[in-house]
Amino acid sequence: MAHTSQPVVLLVEDEPAQREVLAYNLESEGFRVVQAANGEDALMMVDEDTPDIIILDWMMPELSGIEVCRRLKIRPETRGIPIIMLSARAEEVDRIRGLETGADDYVIKPYSVLELMARARVQLRRVRPSSIGVVLEWDDIRLDPETHRVYRGNSVLKLGPTEFRLLSTFMEKPGRVWSREQLLDRVWGRDIYVDSRTVDVHIGRLRKSLMQNGGMDPLRTVRGAGYALG
């Protein structure tokens, strides 16, 4: 069963053999891989399950990778997703065109899989720091994903695993309002059916844990929309 706090990569590549090799390597690196064989499917999948990062082949029939990239980068809700463009076009003019369309990185085929994995991790560090062990801090709260500990001021807080994943989701994007559905996808995983009221129960537990030694409630309930940190 795919675990929750795994970073999600959308892999868009029309060559099945190439896609399989990449998917296998990404999964061994700890990513949850969602695959698309063409640009149309890729755009649909981004709407269904927002990935943390997209690896996108330039040359595809019908809708090219460059067009997919352009469409994603003009929409405010998908603009922030890092895109690594894969291309056999080694000319500098092509690379510049790829980057100007909004790609965050450009890898020329044939590429080394190890290099591509390293570049994916660099992009991931920007958007999901806790998934690669970066300590998160917000106000007087500190979350260490390596030791699985949470501190408020100088006190260690006792948090259950679900509350820990909820807090790390909030701390990666302070101020962002998460709907219950988005939290269910990110914290419980898409393949598990959980009633959305379960989110409210765990938010209640998280609040209690965060305030166990006094201190203000840092979580905000946004009526009709969801929850946010700060």
N, C-alpha and C positions, 0 to 999 in steps of 0.2 A: 504494500500500500504506500503510495507516495506520501511523504511526510511534508505537510504543512509548511514548516519554515524553510523548506528547500527553495532556493531561488528558481524562478521559472524562466526558461529560455524558449523563445519561438524560433524554430529553425525553418527557414524558407529556402528550399532547394528543389529544382525539378528533376535532378538526377537521383533515382532511388538508391543506387549503390553508394554514391557520395553522401547522401542523407543518412543512410544506415551507419556508416563509419563515424560521421560526426555525432550522431545521436548517442552511439555507444560510448564515445569518448567523453561527451558532455555529462552523460549519466554517471560515468565512473568518477567525474570531478564533483559530483554531488548536486548537479542541476536536475530539475524536473523538466523533461523535454516535451514540447508540444510541436508537432510537425505539420508543415503545409507544403504542398507540391506546386502551388502556383500563387500568384499575387492576389487574386480574388479571394481565395481561401484565407490567405494571411490576414487581409483586412478584416474579414469576418471574425476570425479567431481573436484578433486583438480586441474587438468589441465584446466578445464573450468572456474572455479570461485575460485581463491585462497582464502581459508578461513583464518581467523585470528587465529583460534585454532581448534584442532581436538580432539573429544572424541571418543576413539576407543576400541571396545570390542576385547579381545584377542581371545576367542574361536569362530571361525566362520567356516562354511563349506568351502571347497576348499582353499581359500586364507586366512590364519590366520591373526589376527591383528598384531602379531609380525612381520610377513613378510611384511605387508603393511607399518609398522613403519620403518623397515629396508630399504625398497625401497625409502621411502620419505626422510629419513635422509642421504642417500648417494648422493642424487641429490642436487647440490648447490642451485637451484631455490626453493626447498621446504624444505631444511634443517632447516631453521629458524622458521618454523611453530611449535608452541608448541603442543605436543601430550600428552593427559592424557589417560593412558591405564586402561581399566576396566577388572578385572579378578576375577574369583572365586578361582584362585590358591593363597592360602595364604602362601605357603612355601617361606621362605626367598630366596631360590635359584631361584625361579621363578621371584620374585620381582627384584632380581639383574639382571637376564637375560633380563627382560623387560627394565630396566634402561640402561643396557649396549647396548641394541639395539638402544637406542637413545630416549626412552620415557622420557618426562620431569617430569612426575608424574605417580604414580601407585596407583590405588584405588581398594581395595578388596571388592568383592561382598559378602554378601549384604551390600550395602553402604547407608549412609544417604544422601539423595538428597541435603540437606542443605550444608553438608560438600563438596559434589562434586561441588556445585555452588560456594562455597567460593574458592575452589582450581582453578576453571575455572577463577575466577576474578583475582587471584594471577598471573596466566599465562598471562592473558590479560593485566594486568598492565605493563608487560614487553614489549609487542608488540604494544599495542594501548593505551598508557597512557591517551590520551585526552578523550577516550570514558568513562573513569571512573573519569573524573574531575581533572586530574593532569595538572597543569600549564606547558605549554611548553615554552622553551626559546631557541632562536637561535640568536647569535650575539646581536644586540640591539632590537630584536623583541620579544615580550612576548604575548602569547595567553592564555587567561583564559577561559576554556570551561564552567565553572560554571556561570560566569557573562556574557559570550559571548562577551568579550571585547578583543581588540587587541591594544597593545601599541608599539610604536617605540620610543625608548628613553623615554622621559617623556610625549610624546603626545599620546592621544587616537586617533586611526584611525577609520574612518567610513568605514565599510565593509558590503556588502550585505550578506545574508545567504549562498549563493552558494560560494562566495569568501572566507567566513569564513571557510567553509568545505574544500575548496581547500587548503587554507593555513594550516589548521590543518593536512591534509594528508601529505603535504610537510614537515611540522615541525616534524612529528613523525619519518620520515626517511630522515634527511638531506643528500644531496648528491645522493640519489637514483634517477634514471631517470625513470619517469612514462610516459608510452605511453598514447595517447589520450584515447584508449579503456579502459586502466586500470583506468584512472581518471573518465571516464564515469561510470564504474561499481561502483567505490568507492564513488563518490560524488553525482551522479544522481540516481544510483541504476540500477540493471540489468533489472527491469521490466518496465523501461521507455525508449521509443525510442527518442533519441536526436541525432541530426547530430553532427559528431565529430568536425565540425568547431565551434560549440557552445563552445567547450572547449577553443579554441583560443580566442574567444570573452571575456570569463570570466577571462582568464589568463591576457588579456590586461587590464581589469578592476582592477584585483588584483594588477597588477604592478603599475597602476596609484594610487590606494589607498595607497600602501606601500611607494610610493614616494611623497605623497601629501605635506609633510613638508620638502622636500629635501631628501638627502641621496641616496646612490647607489641603483641600481636595484639588489635585491638579487636573482631574478629568472633567470635561465639559460635555453635558448632554445637549445636543442641538435638536430641538423638537422637530420631529418629522424627517430628520436627515440622518442622525446617527450620533457618533461620539468623536471627541477630539481631545488631544493633550494640549492644555494651555489655551 
